[in-house]
Amino acid sequence: MREMLPKGWVQCSIGDVVGIQNGYAFKSKDFTTEGVPLVKQTNLIGDTVNLSKCQYLDKRFLKDKSNFIINKDEILIGMSGSLGKVAIYKYKSPALQNQRTGKLVFYSDSLLSQSLFLHYFTNISYILEKSGKGCGVQNISATEIENLEFILPPLNEQKRIVAKLNAIIPRIDSLKTRLDKIPTLIKRFRQSVLTAAVTGKLTEKWRADHQEIDSLDDSLSILPKKLNDSYLNVFEESQYSDLPATWIHAPLVNVGRIQGGGTPSKSNDSFWEGNIPWISPKDMKVDKISRGRDFISEEAVKNSSTKLIPKNSILFVVRGMILMHTFPVALTQNEVTINQDMKGITPINQTNPEYLFLVLKKMQNKVLSYIKEATHGTLRLEMPLIQTIAVPLPPLEEQKEIVRQVDNLFALADKLETHFQNAKARVDKLSQSVLAKAFRGELVPQDPNDEPAEKLLERIMAQKAKMEKALKGAKKKGDVKKQKPGAGNEKKENSPCTQ
């Protein structure tokens, strides 16, 4: 028994006051392109149900599975995967309830606040997450939820709590919405900095103050003969317009030495017992890379197709499904090796490594437009094509200045990102703090004239018993097929390894 309950409150279990009805495992063969929407856990978005992406069932199921109908303003709860997601169904037309999408069954609408339970389950979502069972996908049964502790306030105090929460929570949610826009703004800021960097706009003032700097040798802008015929159009269409007069466009192959990689034999254990980093696409999640998940030996380098890539080289992925949406690029911090799905370019000919990294990072959308599908279905970048892409190249001193200015601006973006994370954490804690206070009886004052919750609980329990008795009687007569309030497809759901 919890100590020091607020006066007039009573401890019970969730199942004493509300039932959790599990949904039904509808078969995929029953899905249609229109009809009655089927609410799954993926449709529980925020605190509402979103049917913009849902599956449908024939209308006959409204009769055949009538006990799984969801009506307007009913509350649903996630029981698998993302445990504890709570949402209200706001649509006028009924829907059907999928397995592991729980529905709250109130024994009497006049006896307690439904809104209170929406807030309550939000408050205890972490408890639901810890209570999950299963192999891989975590599940919680209706019975397990019903057995959780609940502290029932008097009915009038419930109303005061809900009124207060309805005044505070939307303001917190509004603040969260505004905060959630910040990462997008920071991302746009970084992109605009990169665009200004590789088009010369970032260093306009610097050039005006350094007019003595000469442009690079024009010969760097000439395509190698072996690439001229097939890829001249790629070189031309990938160029930026209106570059500064001291800049040139050079094909990538002219600004660095490009190397491929390979995978040493997995059957030779000695190849994989060294300390040389071996980088594969799965490691390409950072801008500056010094190691991956695997290491190889000097013997592996000597006896396989993988080669050493020097420090201050730029690695990029040329094959894999990640190229569907991302062109991973990273600057090496030490000597590494790479696998066959990647390339490394070591800058030469008056090219600063960090500047070339910025250029390749900025070129993501352009590079992805050249992706092709290999015969076995994976995505790839043709090497002659990537060699031909035009690199906007300023004089070396200006490249260094660009890197300096970008570093300073990105450091500012990093600070903004840290402030955002801190602010978001404080707002998230604020929301939880308000809810916790509400269910400790600290959010609104108690009224000694309120009817004690014990009396309310007695009426709820009596109503529950009456409903269960009526259902049992109906089953005996064969009039209905409904399960008792709070039941569902429990046998399947309780299997510890249900996916």
Secondary structure, 3 states (H helix, E strand, C coil): CCCCCCCCCEEEEHHHHEEEECCECCCHHHEECCCEEEECHHHEECCEECCCCCEEECCCHHHHCHHHEECCCCEEEECECCCCCEEECCCCCCEEEECCEEEEEECCCCCCCHHHHHHHHHHCHHHHHHHCECCCCCECCHHHHHCCEEEECCHHHHHHHHHHHHHHHHHHHHHHHHHHCHHHHHHHHHHHHHHHHHHCCCCHHHHHHCCCCCCCCHHHHCCCHHHHHHHHHHHHHCCCCCCCCCCEEEEHHHCEEEEECCCCCCCCHHHHCCCEEEECHHHCCCCEECCCCEEECHHHHHCCCCCCECCCCEEEECECHHHHCCCCEEEECCCEEECCCEEEEEECCCCCHHHHHHHHHHCHHHHHCCCEECCCCCEECCHHHHHHCEEEECCHHHHHHHHHHHHHHHHHHHHHHHHHHHHHHHHHHHHHHHHHHHCCCCCCCCCCCCCCHHHHHHHHHHHHHHHHHHHHHHHHHCCCCCCCCCCCCHHHHCCCCCC
